[in-house]
């Protein structure tokens, strides 16, 4: 039971750290651009046309997509623009088929296919952004270690900073005095508080998560 609980807690910790690394990468947007990584957008035309063709035939598919492309830029759809795109499919499928049930069926299938493809792009983007976030953290790790563990001598004072909030504010105060970009300070502090300052500084008798 304790082993299962520890494993569950480890998973939750990693998920919370990954979310912070992801936010860190987003804050350092220029790094994402340098890596050729931008929020995922995809060409949905082929996926949508294929889904429509399977439902009501090739000729109807071409007519519907021609009408839709006059309303929506189908060459680059993000998850935010998906609702507008699917609604345009439904409206124009109704114009072509004159069947409300068929137009809803077409729209539902288009949404399923295109969202499935987009989800794959989103997951890849998130994985890459987390990787970049970790790299950004590592770039400042030595500077933060020197400030917190060596100069501040955290291990000698660790009893004062046992809870997460105290550790967070401790790190925030210290990082405000070193060469760390102000925009990244809050994320760095949250990451370090979750990792655990005992662990980060290698204090004796530290409990590793």
TIRO-2110 file (N, C-alpha, C; in Angstrom, 1 decimal):
// TIRO-2110
0.8, -1.2, 0.0, N, 1, A
0.0, 0.0, 0.0, CA, 1, A
0.9, 1.3, 0.0, C, 1, A
1.9, 1.3, 0.9, N, 2, A
2.8, 2.4, 1.0, CA, 2, A
3.6, 2.6, -0.3, C, 2, A
4.0, 1.4, -0.9, N, 3, A
4.7, 1.5, -2.2, CA, 3, A
3.9, 2.1, -3.3, C, 3, A
2.6, 1.7, -3.3, N, 4, A
1.7, 2.3, -4.3, CA, 4, A
1.5, 3.8, -4.1, C, 4, A
1.4, 4.1, -2.9, N, 5, A
1.2, 5.6, -2.6, CA, 5, A
2.4, 6.4, -3.0, C, 5, A
3.6, 5.8, -2.7, N, 6, A
4.8, 6.5, -3.0, CA, 6, A
5.0, 6.6, -4.6, C, 6, A
4.6, 5.6, -5.3, N, 7, A
4.6, 5.6, -6.7, CA, 7, A
3.7, 6.7, -7.3, C, 7, A
2.5, 6.7, -6.7, N, 8, A
1.5, 7.7, -7.1, CA, 8, A
2.0, 9.1, -6.9, C, 8, A
2.6, 9.3, -5.7, N, 9, A
3.1, 10.7, -5.4, CA, 9, A
4.2, 11.0, -6.3, C, 9, A
5.1, 10.1, -6.7, N, 10, A
6.2, 10.3, -7.6, CA, 10, A
5.6, 10.7, -9.0, C, 10, A
4.6, 10.1, -9.4, N, 11, A
4.0, 10.4, -10.7, CA, 11, A
3.4, 11.8, -10.7, C, 11, A
2.7, 12.2, -9.6, N, 12, A
2.1, 13.5, -9.4, CA, 12, A
3.2, 14.6, -9.4, C, 12, A
4.3, 14.3, -8.7, N, 13, A
5.4, 15.2, -8.7, CA, 13, A
6.0, 15.5, -10.0, C, 13, A
6.2, 14.4, -10.8, N, 14, A
6.8, 14.5, -12.1, CA, 14, A
5.8, 15.3, -13.0, C, 14, A
4.5, 15.1, -12.9, N, 15, A
3.5, 15.8, -13.7, CA, 15, A
3.6, 17.3, -13.4, C, 15, A
3.7, 17.6, -12.1, N, 16, A
3.7, 19.0, -11.7, CA, 16, A
5.0, 19.7, -12.2, C, 16, A
6.1, 18.9, -12.2, N, 17, A
7.4, 19.5, -12.7, CA, 17, A
7.3, 19.7, -14.2, C, 17, A
6.8, 18.7, -14.9, N, 18, A
6.7, 18.8, -16.3, CA, 18, A
5.9, 20.0, -16.7, C, 18, A
4.8, 20.3, -16.0, N, 19, A
3.9, 21.5, -16.2, CA, 19, A
4.8, 22.7, -16.1, C, 19, A
5.6, 22.8, -15.0, N, 20, A
6.4, 24.0, -14.8, CA, 20, A
7.5, 24.1, -15.9, C, 20, A
8.1, 23.0, -16.3, N, 21, A
9.1, 23.1, -17.4, CA, 21, A
8.4, 23.6, -18.7, C, 21, A
7.2, 23.1, -18.9, N, 22, A
6.4, 23.5, -20.1, CA, 22, A
6.2, 25.0, -20.0, C, 22, A
5.8, 25.6, -18.9, N, 23, A
5.5, 27.0, -18.7, CA, 23, A
6.8, 27.8, -18.8, C, 23, A
7.9, 27.2, -18.4, N, 24, A
9.2, 27.9, -18.5, CA, 24, A
9.6, 28.0, -19.9, C, 24, A
9.4, 27.0, -20.7, N, 25, A
9.7, 27.1, -22.2, CA, 25, A
8.8, 28.1, -22.9, C, 25, A
7.5, 28.2, -22.4, N, 26, A
6.6, 29.2, -23.0, CA, 26, A
7.1, 30.6, -22.7, C, 26, A
7.5, 30.8, -21.5, N, 27, A
8.0, 32.1, -21.1, CA, 27, A
9.2, 32.5, -21.9, C, 27, A
10.1, 31.6, -22.2, N, 28, A
11.3, 31.8, -23.0, CA, 28, A
10.9, 31.5, -24.5, C, 28, A
9.9, 32.2, -25.0, N, 29, A
9.4, 32.0, -26.3, CA, 29, A
10.5, 32.1, -27.4, C, 29, A
11.5, 32.9, -27.2, N, 30, A
12.5, 33.1, -28.2, CA, 30, A
13.3, 31.8, -28.4, C, 30, A
13.4, 31.0, -27.3, N, 31, A
14.1, 29.7, -27.3, CA, 31, A
13.3, 28.7, -28.2, C, 31, A
12.0, 28.8, -28.0, N, 32, A
11.1, 27.9, -28.8, CA, 32, A
11.3, 28.2, -30.3, C, 32, A
11.3, 29.5, -30.6, N, 33, A
11.5, 29.9, -32.0, CA, 33, A
12.8, 29.5, -32.6, C, 33, A
13.9, 29.6, -31.8, N, 34, A
15.2, 29.2, -32.2, CA, 34, A
15.2, 27.7, -32.5, C, 34, A
14.4, 26.9, -31.7, N, 35, A
14.3, 25.5, -31.9, CA, 35, A
13.4, 25.1, -33.0, C, 35, A
12.8, 26.1, -33.7, N, 36, A
11.9, 25.8, -34.7, CA, 36, A
10.6, 25.2, -34.2, C, 36, A
10.2, 25.6, -33.0, N, 37, A
9.1, 25.0, -32.3, CA, 37, A
8.0, 26.1, -32.0, C, 37, A
6.9, 26.0, -32.7, N, 38, A
5.8, 27.0, -32.5, CA, 38, A
4.6, 26.2, -32.2, C, 38, A
3.6, 26.9, -31.5, N, 39, A
2.4, 26.1, -31.2, CA, 39, A
1.8, 25.4, -32.4, C, 39, A
1.4, 24.2, -32.2, N, 40, A
1.1, 23.3, -33.4, CA, 40, A
-0.1, 23.8, -34.2, C, 40, A
0.1, 23.9, -35.4, N, 41, A
-1.0, 24.1, -36.4, CA, 41, A
-0.9, 23.1, -37.5, C, 41, A
-1.9, 22.8, -38.1, N, 42, A
-1.8, 21.7, -39.1, CA, 42, A
-2.7, 22.0, -40.3, C, 42, A
-2.4, 21.4, -41.4, N, 43, A
-3.2, 21.5, -42.6, CA, 43, A
-4.3, 20.4, -42.4, C, 43, A
-5.6, 20.9, -42.3, N, 44, A
-6.7, 20.0, -42.1, CA, 44, A
-7.4, 19.6, -43.3, C, 44, A
-7.1, 20.3, -44.4, N, 45, A
-7.9, 20.1, -45.7, CA, 45, A
-8.0, 18.6, -46.1, C, 45, A
-6.9, 18.0, -46.1, N, 46, A
-6.9, 16.6, -46.6, CA, 46, A
-7.6, 15.7, -45.7, C, 46, A
-7.4, 15.8, -44.4, N, 47, A
-8.1, 15.0, -43.4, CA, 47, A
-9.6, 15.2, -43.4, C, 47, A
-10.0, 16.5, -43.5, N, 48, A
-11.4, 16.8, -43.6, CA, 48, A
-12.0, 16.2, -44.8, C, 48, A
-11.4, 16.5, -46.0, N, 49, A
-11.9, 16.1, -47.3, CA, 49, A
-12.1, 14.5, -47.3, C, 49, A
-11.1, 13.8, -46.7, N, 50, A
-11.2, 12.4, -46.7, CA, 50, A
-12.3, 11.9, -45.8, C, 50, A
-12.5, 12.6, -44.7, N, 51, A
-13.6, 12.2, -43.8, CA, 51, A
-15.0, 12.4, -44.5, C, 51, A
-15.1, 13.6, -45.1, N, 52, A
-16.4, 13.9, -45.8, CA, 52, A
-16.6, 12.9, -47.0, C, 52, A
-15.6, 12.6, -47.7, N, 53, A
-15.7, 11.7, -48.9, CA, 53, A
-16.2, 10.3, -48.4, C, 53, A
-15.7, 9.9, -47.3, N, 54, A
-16.1, 8.6, -46.7, CA, 54, A
-17.6, 8.6, -46.3, C, 54, A
-18.1, 9.7, -45.9, N, 55, A
-19.5, 9.8, -45.5, CA, 55, A
-20.4, 10.0, -46.7, C, 55, A
-20.1, 10.9, -47.6, N, 56, A
-21.1, 11.3, -48.6, CA, 56, A
-20.6, 11.3, -50.0, C, 56, A
-19.3, 10.9, -50.2, N, 57, A
-18.8, 10.8, -51.6, CA, 57, A
-17.8, 11.9, -52.0, C, 57, A
-17.1, 11.6, -53.0, N, 58, A
-16.0, 12.5, -53.4, CA, 58, A
-16.5, 13.8, -54.0, C, 58, A
-17.5, 13.8, -54.8, N, 59, A
-17.9, 15.0, -55.4, CA, 59, A
-18.5, 16.0, -54.4, C, 59, A
-19.3, 15.5, -53.5, N, 60, A
-19.8, 16.3, -52.4, CA, 60, A
-18.7, 16.9, -51.5, C, 60, A
-17.7, 16.0, -51.3, N, 61, A
-16.6, 16.5, -50.5, CA, 61, A
-15.9, 17.7, -51.1, C, 61, A
-15.7, 17.6, -52.4, N, 62, A
-15.0, 18.7, -53.1, CA, 62, A
-15.9, 20.0, -53.0, C, 62, A
-17.2, 19.9, -53.2, N, 63, A
-18.0, 21.0, -53.2, CA, 63, A
-18.1, 21.7, -51.8, C, 63, A
-18.1, 20.8, -50.7, N, 64, A
-18.2, 21.3, -49.3, CA, 64, A
-16.9, 22.0, -49.0, C, 64, A
-15.8, 21.4, -49.3, N, 65, A
-14.5, 22.0, -48.9, CA, 65, A
-14.2, 23.3, -49.7, C, 65, A
-14.7, 23.4, -50.9, N, 66, A
-14.6, 24.6, -51.7, CA, 66, A
-15.3, 25.7, -51.0, C, 66, A
-16.5, 25.4, -50.5, N, 67, A
-17.3, 26.4, -49.8, CA, 67, A
-16.7, 26.8, -48.4, C, 67, A
-16.2, 25.8, -47.7, N, 68, A
-15.6, 26.0, -46.4, CA, 68, A
-14.3, 26.9, -46.5, C, 68, A
-13.5, 26.6, -47.6, N, 69, A
-12.3, 27.3, -47.7, CA, 69, A
-12.5, 28.8, -48.1, C, 69, A
-13.7, 29.2, -48.5, N, 70, A
-14.0, 30.6, -48.7, CA, 70, A
-14.3, 31.3, -47.4, C, 70, A
-14.6, 30.5, -46.3, N, 71, A
-14.9, 31.1, -45.0, CA, 71, A
-13.7, 31.0, -44.0, C, 71, A
-13.0, 29.9, -44.1, N, 72, A
-12.0, 29.6, -43.1, CA, 72, A
-10.7, 29.2, -43.8, C, 72, A
-9.6, 29.7, -43.2, N, 73, A
-8.2, 29.3, -43.7, CA, 73, A
-7.9, 27.9, -43.3, C, 73, A
-8.2, 26.9, -44.1, N, 74, A
-8.0, 25.5, -43.7, CA, 74, A
-6.5, 25.1, -43.8, C, 74, A
-5.6, 26.0, -44.3, N, 75, A
-4.2, 25.5, -44.4, CA, 75, A
-3.5, 25.5, -43.1, C, 75, A
-4.1, 26.1, -42.1, N, 76, A
-3.4, 26.2, -40.8, CA, 76, A
-4.4, 26.4, -39.7, C, 76, A
-4.8, 25.3, -39.1, N, 77, A
-5.8, 25.3, -38.1, CA, 77, A
-5.2, 24.9, -36.8, C, 77, A
-5.5, 25.7, -35.7, N, 78, A
-5.0, 25.3, -34.4, CA, 78, A
-6.2, 24.8, -33.6, C, 78, A
-5.9, 24.3, -32.4, N, 79, A
-7.0, 23.7, -31.6, CA, 79, A
-8.0, 24.8, -31.3, C, 79, A
-7.6, 26.0, -31.1, N, 80, A
-8.5, 27.1, -30.8, CA, 80, A
-9.5, 27.4, -32.0, C, 80, A
-9.0, 27.2, -33.2, N, 81, A
-9.9, 27.4, -34.4, CA, 81, A
-10.7, 26.3, -34.8, C, 81, A
-10.6, 25.2, -34.1, N, 82, A
-11.3, 23.9, -34.6, CA, 82, A
-12.8, 24.1, -34.6, C, 82, A
-13.4, 24.7, -33.6, N, 83, A
-14.8, 24.8, -33.4, CA, 83, A
-15.4, 25.6, -34.6, C, 83, A
-14.7, 26.7, -35.0, N, 84, A
-15.2, 27.5, -36.1, CA, 84, A
-15.1, 26.7, -37.4, C, 84, A
-14.1, 25.9, -37.6, N, 85, A
-13.9, 25.1, -38.8, CA, 85, A
-15.0, 24.0, -38.9, C, 85, A
-15.2, 23.3, -37.8, N, 86, A
-16.2, 22.2, -37.8, CA, 86, A
-17.6, 22.8, -38.1, C, 86, A
-17.9, 24.0, -37.5, N, 87, A
-19.2, 24.6, -37.7, CA, 87, A
-19.4, 25.0, -39.2, C, 87, A
-18.3, 25.4, -39.8, N, 88, A
-18.3, 25.7, -41.2, CA, 88, A
-18.6, 24.5, -42.1, C, 88, A
-18.0, 23.4, -41.7, N, 89, A
-18.2, 22.1, -42.3, CA, 89, A
-19.7, 21.7, -42.2, C, 89, A
-20.3, 21.8, -41.0, N, 90, A
-21.7, 21.5, -40.8, CA, 90, A
-22.6, 22.3, -41.6, C, 90, A
-22.4, 23.6, -41.6, N, 91, A
-23.3, 24.5, -42.4, CA, 91, A
-23.2, 24.2, -43.9, C, 91, A
-22.0, 24.1, -44.4, N, 92, A
-21.9, 23.9, -45.8, CA, 92, A
-22.3, 22.4, -46.3, C, 92, A
-22.1, 21.5, -45.3, N, 93, A
-22.6, 20.1, -45.6, CA, 93, A
-24.1, 20.2, -45.7, C, 93, A
-24.8, 21.0, -44.9, N, 94, A
-26.2, 21.1, -45.0, CA, 94, A
-26.6, 21.8, -46.3, C, 94, A
-25.9, 22.8, -46.8, N, 95, A
-26.2, 23.4, -48.1, CA, 95, A
-26.1, 22.4, -49.2, C, 95, A
-25.1, 21.5, -49.1, N, 96, A
-24.9, 20.6, -50.2, CA, 96, A
-25.9, 19.4, -50.1, C, 96, A
-26.0, 18.8, -48.9, N, 97, A
-26.8, 17.6, -48.8, CA, 97, A
-28.3, 17.8, -48.5, C, 97, A
-28.6, 19.0, -48.0, N, 98, A
-30.0, 19.3, -47.6, CA, 98, A
-30.5, 18.4, -46.5, C, 98, A
-29.6, 17.8, -45.8, N, 99, A
-30.0, 16.8, -44.8, CA, 99, A
-29.3, 17.2, -43.4, C, 99, A
-30.1, 17.7, -42.5, N, 100, A
-29.5, 18.1, -41.2, CA, 100, A
-28.8, 16.9, -40.5, C, 100, A
-29.4, 15.7, -40.5, N, 101, A
-28.7, 14.6, -39.8, CA, 101, A
-27.4, 14.2, -40.5, C, 101, A
-27.4, 14.3, -41.9, N, 102, A
-26.2, 13.9, -42.6, CA, 102, A
-25.1, 15.0, -42.4, C, 102, A
-25.5, 16.3, -42.3, N, 103, A
-24.5, 17.3, -42.1, CA, 103, A
-23.9, 17.2, -40.7, C, 103, A
-24.7, 16.9, -39.7, N, 104, A
-24.2, 16.7, -38.3, CA, 104, A
-23.3, 15.5, -38.3, C, 104, A
-23.6, 14.4, -39.0, N, 105, A
-22.8, 13.2, -39.0, CA, 105, A
-21.4, 13.6, -39.7, C, 105, A
-21.5, 14.3, -40.8, N, 106, A
-20.2, 14.7, -41.5, CA, 106, A
-19.4, 15.5, -40.5, C, 106, A
-20.0, 16.5, -39.9, N, 107, A
-19.2, 17.4, -39.0, CA, 107, A
-18.6, 16.7, -37.8, C, 107, A
-19.3, 15.7, -37.3, N, 108, A
-18.8, 14.9, -36.2, CA, 108, A
-17.6, 14.1, -36.6, C, 108, A
-17.7, 13.5, -37.8, N, 109, A
-16.6, 12.7, -38.3, CA, 109, A
-15.4, 13.5, -38.6, C, 109, A
-15.6, 14.7, -39.2, N, 110, A
-14.5, 15.6, -39.5, CA, 110, A
-13.8, 16.0, -38.2, C, 110, A
-14.6, 16.3, -37.2, N, 111, A
-14.0, 16.8, -35.9, CA, 111, A
-13.2, 15.6, -35.3, C, 111, A
-13.7, 14.4, -35.3, N, 112, A
-13.0, 13.3, -34.8, CA, 112, A
-11.7, 13.0, -35.4, C, 112, A
-11.7, 13.1, -36.8, N, 113, A
-10.4, 12.8, -37.5, CA, 113, A
-9.4, 13.9, -37.3, C, 113, A
-9.9, 15.2, -37.5, N, 114, A
-8.9, 16.3, -37.4, CA, 114, A
-8.4, 16.5, -36.0, C, 114, A
-9.3, 16.4, -35.0, N, 115, A
-8.8, 16.6, -33.6, CA, 115, A
-7.8, 15.5, -33.3, C, 115, A
-8.0, 14.3, -33.8, N, 116, A
-7.1, 13.2, -33.5, CA, 116, A
-5.7, 13.5, -34.0, C, 116, A
-5.7, 14.0, -35.3, N, 117, A
-4.4, 14.4, -35.9, CA, 117, A
-3.8, 15.5, -35.1, C, 117, A
-4.6, 16.5, -34.8, N, 118, A
-4.0, 17.7, -34.1, CA, 118, A
-3.5, 17.3, -32.7, C, 118, A
-4.2, 16.4, -32.0, N, 119, A
-3.8, 16.0, -30.7, CA, 119, A
-2.3, 15.4, -30.7, C, 119, A
-2.0, 14.7, -31.8, N, 120, A
-0.7, 14.2, -31.9, CA, 120, A
0.3, 15.3, -32.0, C, 120, A
0.0, 16.3, -32.8, N, 121, A
0.9, 17.5, -32.9, CA, 121, A
1.0, 18.2, -31.5, C, 121, A
-0.1, 18.3, -30.8, N, 122, A
0.0, 19.0, -29.5, CA, 122, A
0.9, 18.2, -28.5, C, 122, A
0.7, 16.9, -28.5, N, 123, A
1.6, 16.1, -27.6, CA, 123, A
3.0, 16.2, -28.0, C, 123, A
3.3, 16.2, -29.2, N, 124, A
4.7, 16.4, -29.7, CA, 124, A
5.3, 17.7, -29.2, C, 124, A
4.5, 18.8, -29.4, N, 125, A
4.9, 20.1, -29.0, CA, 125, A
5.1, 20.2, -27.5, C, 125, A
4.2, 19.6, -26.8, N, 126, A
4.4, 19.6, -25.3, CA, 126, A
5.7, 18.9, -24.9, C, 126, A
5.9, 17.7, -25.5, N, 127, A
7.1, 17.0, -25.1, CA, 127, A
8.4, 17.8, -25.4, C, 127, A
8.4, 18.4, -26.6, N, 128, A
9.6, 19.2, -27.0, CA, 128, A
9.7, 20.4, -26.1, C, 128, A
8.6, 21.1, -25.7, N, 129, A
8.7, 22.2, -24.9, CA, 129, A
9.2, 21.9, -23.5, C, 129, A
8.7, 20.7, -23.0, N, 130, A
9.2, 20.3, -21.7, CA, 130, A
10.7, 20.0, -21.7, C, 130, A
11.2, 19.4, -22.8, N, 131, A
12.6, 19.2, -23.0, CA, 131, A
13.4, 20.5, -23.0, C, 131, A
12.9, 21.5, -23.7, N, 132, A
13.5, 22.8, -23.7, CA, 132, A
13.5, 23.5, -22.3, C, 132, A
12.4, 23.3, -21.6, N, 133, A
12.3, 23.9, -20.3, CA, 133, A
13.3, 23.3, -19.4, C, 133, A
13.5, 22.0, -19.4, N, 134, A
14.5, 21.4, -18.6, CA, 134, A
15.9, 21.9, -18.9, C, 134, A
16.2, 22.1, -20.2, N, 135, A
17.5, 22.6, -20.6, CA, 135, A
17.7, 24.0, -20.1, C, 135, A
16.6, 24.9, -20.1, N, 136, A
16.7, 26.2, -19.6, CA, 136, A
17.1, 26.2, -18.1, C, 136, A
16.4, 25.3, -17.4, N, 137, A
16.6, 25.1, -16.0, CA, 137, A
18.1, 24.7, -15.7, C, 137, A
18.5, 23.8, -16.5, N, 138, A
19.9, 23.3, -16.3, CA, 138, A
20.9, 24.4, -16.5, C, 138, A
20.6, 25.3, -17.5, N, 139, A
21.5, 26.4, -17.8, CA, 139, A
21.8, 27.3, -16.6, C, 139, A
20.8, 27.4, -15.7, N, 140, A
20.9, 28.3, -14.5, CA, 140, A
21.1, 27.5, -13.3, C, 140, A
21.2, 26.2, -13.4, N, 141, A
21.3, 25.4, -12.2, CA, 141, A
22.5, 25.7, -11.3, C, 141, A
23.7, 25.8, -12.0, N, 142, A
24.9, 26.1, -11.2, CA, 142, A
24.8, 27.4, -10.5, C, 142, A
24.3, 28.5, -11.2, N, 143, A
24.2, 29.8, -10.5, CA, 143, A
23.2, 29.7, -9.3, C, 143, A
22.1, 29.0, -9.5, N, 144, A
21.2, 28.9, -8.4, CA, 144, A
21.8, 28.0, -7.2, C, 144, A
22.5, 27.0, -7.6, N, 145, A
23.1, 26.1, -6.5, CA, 145, A
24.1, 26.9, -5.7, C, 145, A
24.9, 27.7, -6.4, N, 146, A
25.9, 28.5, -5.7, CA, 146, A
25.2, 29.5, -4.8, C, 146, A
24.1, 30.1, -5.2, N, 147, A
23.5, 31.2, -4.4, CA, 147, A
22.7, 30.6, -3.2, C, 147, A
22.0, 29.5, -3.5, N, 148, A
21.2, 28.9, -2.4, CA, 148, A
22.0, 28.0, -1.5, C, 148, A
22.8, 27.1, -2.0, N, 149, A
23.4, 26.0, -1.2, CA, 149, A
24.8, 26.5, -0.6, C, 149, A
25.5, 27.3, -1.4, N, 150, A
26.8, 27.7, -0.9, CA, 150, A
26.8, 29.0, -0.2, C, 150, A
26.4, 30.1, -0.9, N, 151, A
26.4, 31.4, -0.2, CA, 151, A
25.4, 31.5, 0.9, C, 151, A
24.1, 31.1, 0.7, N, 152, A
23.1, 31.2, 1.7, CA, 152, A
23.2, 30.1, 2.7, C, 152, A
24.0, 29.0, 2.4, N, 153, A
24.2, 27.8, 3.3, CA, 153, A
22.9, 27.2, 3.7, C, 153, A
22.1, 26.9, 2.7, N, 154, A
20.7, 26.4, 3.0, CA, 154, A
20.7, 25.2, 4.0, C, 154, A
21.6, 24.3, 3.8, N, 155, A
21.6, 23.0, 4.6, CA, 155, A
21.7, 23.3, 6.1, C, 155, A
22.4, 24.4, 6.5, N, 156, A
22.5, 24.8, 7.9, CA, 156, A
21.2, 25.4, 8.4, C, 156, A
20.3, 25.9, 7.5, N, 157, A
19.1, 26.6, 7.9, CA, 157, A
17.9, 25.9, 7.5, C, 157, A
18.0, 24.6, 7.1, N, 158, A
16.9, 23.9, 6.4, CA, 158, A
15.7, 23.7, 7.3, C, 158, A
15.9, 23.7, 8.6, N, 159, A
14.7, 23.4, 9.5, CA, 159, A
13.7, 24.6, 9.4, C, 159, A
14.1, 25.7, 9.0, N, 160, A
13.2, 26.9, 8.8, CA, 160, A
12.3, 26.8, 7.6, C, 160, A
12.7, 25.9, 6.7, N, 161, A
12.1, 25.9, 5.3, CA, 161, A
11.5, 24.5, 5.0, C, 161, A
10.8, 23.9, 5.9, N, 162, A
10.4, 22.5, 5.7, CA, 162, A
9.1, 22.5, 4.8, C, 162, A
8.2, 23.5, 4.9, N, 163, A
7.0, 23.4, 4.1, CA, 163, A
7.3, 24.0, 2.7, C, 163, A
6.5, 23.6, 1.8, N, 164, A
6.6, 24.0, 0.4, CA, 164, A
6.6, 25.6, 0.2, C, 164, A
5.7, 26.2, 0.9, N, 165, A
5.5, 27.7, 0.8, CA, 165, A
6.8, 28.4, 1.3, C, 165, A
7.3, 27.9, 2.4, N, 166, A
8.5, 28.6, 3.0, CA, 166, A
9.7, 28.4, 2.1, C, 166, A
9.8, 27.2, 1.5, N, 167, A
10.9, 26.9, 0.6, CA, 167, A
10.8, 27.8, -0.7, C, 167, A
9.5, 28.0, -1.2, N, 168, A
9.3, 28.8, -2.4, CA, 168, A
9.7, 30.2, -2.1, C, 168, A
9.3, 30.8, -1.0, N, 169, A
9.6, 32.2, -0.7, CA, 169, A
11.1, 32.4, -0.4, C, 169, A
11.7, 31.4, 0.2, N, 170, A
13.1, 31.5, 0.4, CA, 170, A
13.9, 31.6, -0.9, C, 170, A
13.5, 30.7, -1.8, N, 171, A
14.2, 30.7, -3.1, CA, 171, A
13.9, 32.0, -3.9, C, 171, A
12.7, 32.5, -3.8, N, 172, A
12.3, 33.7, -4.5, CA, 172, A
13.2, 34.9, -4.0, C, 172, A
13.4, 35.0, -2.7, N, 173, A
14.2, 36.0, -2.1, CA, 173, A
15.7, 35.9, -2.6, C, 173, A
16.2, 34.7, -2.6, N, 174, A
17.6, 34.5, -3.0, CA, 174, A
17.8, 34.8, -4.5, C, 174, A
16.9, 34.3, -5.3, N, 175, A
17.1, 34.4, -6.8, CA, 175, A
17.0, 35.9, -7.2, C, 175, A
16.3, 36.7, -6.4, N, 176, A
16.2, 38.1, -6.7, CA, 176, A
17.5, 38.8, -6.6, C, 176, A
18.5, 38.2, -6.0, N, 177, A
19.8, 38.8, -5.8, CA, 177, A
20.9, 38.3, -6.8, C, 177, A
20.5, 37.4, -7.6, N, 178, A
21.5, 36.8, -8.5, CA, 178, A
21.1, 37.0, -10.0, C, 178, A
22.0, 36.6, -10.9, N, 179, A
21.9, 36.8, -12.3, CA, 179, A
20.9, 35.8, -12.9, C, 179, A
19.7, 35.9, -12.5, N, 180, A
18.6, 35.0, -13.1, CA, 180, A
17.5, 35.9, -13.6, C, 180, A
17.1, 35.8, -14.9, N, 181, A
16.0, 36.6, -15.4, CA, 181, A
14.8, 36.7, -14.5, C, 181, A
14.4, 37.9, -14.3, N, 182, A
13.2, 38.1, -13.4, CA, 182, A
12.0, 37.3, -13.8, C, 182, A
11.8, 37.3, -15.1, N, 183, A
10.6, 36.6, -15.6, CA, 183, A
10.5, 35.1, -15.3, C, 183, A
11.7, 34.5, -15.1, N, 184, A
11.8, 33.1, -14.9, CA, 184, A
11.9, 32.7, -13.4, C, 184, A
12.1, 33.7, -12.6, N, 185, A
12.3, 33.5, -11.1, CA, 185, A
11.2, 32.7, -10.5, C, 185, A
10.0, 33.1, -10.7, N, 186, A
8.8, 32.4, -10.1, CA, 186, A
8.8, 30.9, -10.5, C, 186, A
9.1, 30.6, -11.8, N, 187, A
9.0, 29.2, -12.2, CA, 187, A
10.2, 28.4, -11.6, C, 187, A
11.4, 29.0, -11.6, N, 188, A
12.5, 28.4, -11.0, CA, 188, A
12.3, 28.1, -9.5, C, 188, A
11.7, 29.0, -8.8, N, 189, A
11.4, 28.9, -7.4, CA, 189, A
10.4, 27.7, -7.2, C, 189, A
9.4, 27.7, -8.0, N, 190, A
8.4, 26.6, -7.9, CA, 190, A
9.0, 25.2, -8.2, C, 190, A
9.9, 25.2, -9.2, N, 191, A
10.5, 23.9, -9.5, CA, 191, A
11.4, 23.4, -8.4, C, 191, A
12.2, 24.3, -7.8, N, 192, A
13.1, 24.0, -6.7, CA, 192, A
12.3, 23.6, -5.5, C, 192, A
11.3, 24.3, -5.2, N, 193, A
10.5, 23.9, -4.0, CA, 193, A
9.9, 22.5, -4.2, C, 193, A
9.5, 22.2, -5.4, N, 194, A
8.9, 20.8, -5.6, CA, 194, A
10.0, 19.7, -5.6, C, 194, A
11.1, 20.0, -6.2, N, 195, A
12.2, 19.1, -6.2, CA, 195, A
12.6, 18.8, -4.7, C, 195, A
12.6, 19.9, -3.9, N, 196, A
13.1, 19.9, -2.6, CA, 196, A
14.5, 20.4, -2.4, C, 196, A
14.6, 21.5, -1.6, N, 197, A
15.9, 22.1, -1.4, CA, 197, A
16.9, 21.2, -0.8, C, 197, A
16.5, 20.3, 0.1, N, 198, A
17.4, 19.3, 0.7, CA, 198, A
18.1, 18.5, -0.4, C, 198, A
17.2, 18.1, -1.3, N, 199, A
17.7, 17.2, -2.4, CA, 199, A
18.6, 18.1, -3.3, C, 199, A
18.2, 19.3, -3.7, N, 200, A
18.9, 20.1, -4.6, CA, 200, A
20.3, 20.5, -4.1, C, 200, A
20.3, 20.7, -2.8, N, 201, A
21.6, 21.1, -2.2, CA, 201, A
22.4, 19.9, -1.7, C, 201, A
21.8, 18.7, -1.7, N, 202, A
22.5, 17.5, -1.2, CA, 202, A
22.7, 17.5, 0.3, C, 202, A
21.8, 18.1, 1.0, N, 203, A
21.9, 18.1, 2.5, CA, 203, A
21.9, 16.7, 3.0, C, 203, A
22.6, 16.5, 4.1, N, 204, A
22.6, 15.1, 4.8, CA, 204, A
21.2, 14.9, 5.4, C, 204, A
20.9, 13.6, 5.3, N, 205, A
19.6, 13.1, 5.9, CA, 205, A
18.4, 13.7, 5.1, C, 205, A
18.7, 14.1, 3.8, N, 206, A
17.5, 14.7, 3.0, CA, 206, A
16.7, 13.5, 2.5, C, 206, A
15.4, 13.7, 2.4, N, 207, A
14.5, 12.6, 1.9, CA, 207, A
14.3, 12.9, 0.4, C, 207, A
14.7, 11.9, -0.4, N, 208, A
14.5, 12.0, -1.8, CA, 208, A
13.2, 11.5, -2.3, C, 208, A
12.5, 12.4, -3.1, N, 209, A
11.2, 12.0, -3.6, CA, 209, A
11.3, 11.1, -4.7, C, 209, A
END
